Amino acid sequence: MNNDIELHTDKDGNIDTAYYIDQAHQLRSEYLGELYTSVASKLKALLRLELPKITTSRPAHH
């Protein structure tokens, strides 16, 4: 079994938790940004209103 996982460590040799917390924040922000953009575009498509086309073939009501 090959375990080539490299862990970031701090100056004392401990796992650098601040690094991994920052990475998690960055990934979460990117994901949420993409999610909000996707939801907004789907809502716009769902709520898009099309105005009726004006035709000149119908007489106006008097």
Secondary structure, DSSP 8 states (H G I E B T S, - for coil): --------B-TTSSB-HHHHHHHHHHHHHHHHHHHHHHHHHHHHHHH--------SSS----
